[in-house]
Each structure stands twice: as C-alpha cells, then as structure tokens.
C-alpha cells in the first residue's frame, strides 16, 4: 500500500493539491532476475506479485497526480506482508522516500537509509 501526504502544502504562497499515487510499477520480472526469484509462480502470475529477497535492492516507480515537489511533499511507502502485518514481527515497515537516492551499505549487517 502506498501512501501520500494527507494535507495541502503551500509553496511560495500557492496552495497545492495533496499528492496522491495514480499508479505504481514494481518491475516484477526485472527485480525477480536480480533476486533469483524469476522461477517463482507468484512472479509469473497475472497480475504478477514481486518476490524480493531481504536486504537486496530493488527498483520501483511511483506516478503521482502532479509533479513531486521535494521542498514541500512528504512521501512514505508502507510495506505489509501477511494477514496481520506487525512492525515488531517485521511484517510491516513504513519508509520515507527521498528525492535523492541513497545507497545502502554493502555490509548487510549495517543499517542504511
């Protein structure tokens, strides 16, 4: 589930409409090849479901109802897995998106963001 902001930001005296998601693309097959999950039935289904490995990078695209303004917009992506997602069990995570891409550390034992 992708979430946009829930308020109307004001930029230079001009009120902007709230940012909302109009479409998403998870590049299922491309990510599946990189994650070595391209033979999974979920990836080949219609519609395909992304199968990603923990700690590995992946690509996704989000299209909004208007251009993203890095000075005013706040975007968070919520990932949930299973029937009762829970942050403590690691089946739910909310991550902020930033305009500048930051790389995670190469050491999988280190946190990055």
C-alpha positions in Angstrom: 0.0 0.0 0.0 1.4 3.4 -1.0 0.5 6.5 1.0 0.8 10.1 0.0 0.5 13.1 2.3 -2.8 14.0 3.8 -2.6 17.8 3.9 -2.3 20.5 1.3 1.2 22.1 1.3 1.7 25.7 0.5 4.7 26.7 -1.7 5.5 30.4 -2.2 2.0 31.5 -1.2 0.4 29.0 -3.6 -1.7 26.1 -2.3 -1.0 22.8 -4.0 -3.4 19.9 -4.2 -2.4 16.9 -2.0 0.0 14.5 -3.6 -1.6 11.1 -4.4 -0.5 8.0 -6.1 -2.0 7.3 -9.6 0.0 4.2 -10.5 2.9 2.0 -9.4 5.3 -0.3 -11.2 7.3 -2.9 -9.3 9.2 -4.3 -12.3 8.4 -7.8 -11.2 10.4 -9.8 -13.8 13.4 -7.4 -13.7 13.6 -7.5 -9.9 13.0 -11.2 -9.9 16.0 -11.9 -12.1 18.2 -9.8 -9.8 16.8 -11.5 -6.7 17.0 -15.0 -8.3 13.2 -15.5 -7.8 12.2 -15.4 -11.5 11.1 -19.1 -11.4 8.5 -18.5 -8.6 4.9 -18.9 -9.6 3.9 -15.6 -8.0 6.2 -13.7 -10.3 4.7 -15.4 -13.4 1.1 -15.0 -12.3 -1.3 -12.5 -13.9 -1.0 -10.0 -12.3 2.5 -10.7 -11.1 3.5 -10.4 -7.5 7.0 -9.2 -6.7 9.1 -11.6 -4.7 12.1 -9.8 -3.2 14.9 -11.0 -1.0 15.6 -9.3 2.3 18.5 -6.9 2.2 18.7 -6.7 -1.6 18.0 -3.5 -3.6 15.0 -3.3 -5.9 13.5 -0.9 -8.4 10.0 0.5 -8.4 8.3 3.5 -9.9 5.5 5.7 -8.5 3.5 8.1 -10.6 1.7 10.9 -8.8 -1.3 13.1 -9.7 1.1 16.1 -10.1 4.9 16.7 -10.1 6.7 15.8 -6.9 8.0 18.9 -5.0 11.0 17.8 -2.9 10.7 21.0 -0.8 7.0 20.5 0.2 6.0 16.9 -0.3 6.4 14.1 2.2 6.0 10.6 0.8 6.2 7.3 2.8 5.8 3.8 1.4 4.2 1.2 3.6 5.1 -2.4 3.0 2.9 -5.1 4.6 3.1 -8.9 4.4 0.6 -11.5 5.5 -2.9 -11.3 7.1 -1.9 -9.4 10.2 1.1 -7.1 9.5 3.1 -6.1 12.5 6.1 -3.9 12.8 7.6 -5.9 15.7 7.4 -9.1 13.8 9.0 -7.5 10.7 5.9 -7.9 8.5 5.2 -4.2 8.3 7.6 -1.3 7.5 7.0 2.4 6.7 9.8 4.0 4.8 10.2 7.6 3.8 11.1 8.3 0.2 13.6 11.0 -0.6 14.2 12.8 -3.9 17.9 11.9 -3.8 18.8 8.2 -4.0 20.9 6.9 -1.2 22.8 3.7 -1.3 22.7 1.1 1.5 25.9 -0.1 3.0 27.5 -3.0 1.2 27.8 -4.8 4.6 24.3 -6.5 5.2 24.9 -6.2 8.9 24.9 -2.4 8.8 21.8 -0.2 8.6 21.4 2.4 5.9 18.9 4.8 4.7 
